[in-house]
């Protein structure tokens, strides 16, 4: 049985995965990059160093899982997105390791990008067989609304022009006193609160702005005018409204919508989006498995398999 390796070294996660020739996941290993308490992220140089430390550990685990398989290709996310100017140093770590693996094992090397990896991973185990769809990518570095055709052709329809969804959550979480990244802890807090839909973003035809949500939340935190639970709930509710309002501008065709990214792993955010969508918008919205919503290499492995099939099978 053939096996196909996927590699993703993003800003906050080292990840390796492998699928067999049927697209079934064989191995899946990921480890967050450690961030000091109170910090709001990592410099690229710090993240590169941490990837160099973590990668060999995860690779050893991966290779143990692949004993007995015929390794056929390795695919890596070599940059954040498909645009020509897209670049981050962290992705060069994965790319260089992939080149070494390809050369030493004598297997094919394919390059993809982090964003396509997210949409590929979101479709694992999901009954989602649409040639054209709207992709929404919500993460610490991306708040993008895309039209995706044929799985590879990507056209950006709208994006945030200031903060990204994950940045907003992490900034509010750290200000409240939570660790970084703050998504899971802030969600637990938000489930105990209530939203009166007081926090608002600015949404236009091809961009949205999340800084207004941050400003209102920081004002309530500094003024001690609302509970932390209510503030957290307002942030998630504001994000859900932003996503749907932006979709109302960019999805006039009513194409199916696939939402992914680390922020999209939030059960609370998913429920808020789906509930409000059913009452007002009626988009055909899909979410992938939550364990594949955060940064991971599973989707990259599937892309590698598909590239190999196109070339050889």
Number of C-alpha atoms within 10 A of each C-alpha: 10 15 25 30 32 32 36 35 33 29 24 22 22 28 25 27 29 33 25 22 17 11 18 14 19 17 20 21 18 21 18 16 21 15 16 10 13 13 13 18 21 15 10 15 10 15 24 23 13 18 24 16 13 17 20 12 12 18 17 10 14 19 16 10 15 19 9 11 14 13 21 21 25 28 33 31 29 28 26 25 19 18 12 7 9 11 14 15 17 28 23 19 21 28 22 13 17 26 18 13 17 19 12 9 13 12 16 19 21 23 18 24 21 25 23 24 28 26 26 22 27 26 20 18 12 12 9 15 8 13 10 15 22 25 27 24 26 26 23 21 16 22 26 23 27 22 21 20 14 10 15 13 12 18 15 15 19 22 24 20 13 14 22 22 28 21 25 23 27 23 21 24 25 18 16 17 12 18 20 21 24 21 22 18 15 26 22 15 17 22 15 12 16 15 17 10 13 13 21 21 17 15 21 15 14 17 19 23 19 25 18 14 23 20 14 16 24 17 13 16 17 11 9 10 10 13 13 21 18 19 27 26 25 24 28 29 25 21 24 21 21 21 20 21 19 21 23 15 15 22 19 8 9 15 17 17 22 22 23 29 31 23 28 24 23 20 14 18 21 18 13 17 20 19 14 15 18 12 8 9 15 13 17 14 17 19 21 24 17 16 12 26 24 22 28 30 33 32 31 35 35 29 31 28 27 15 19 20 11 9 7 6 7
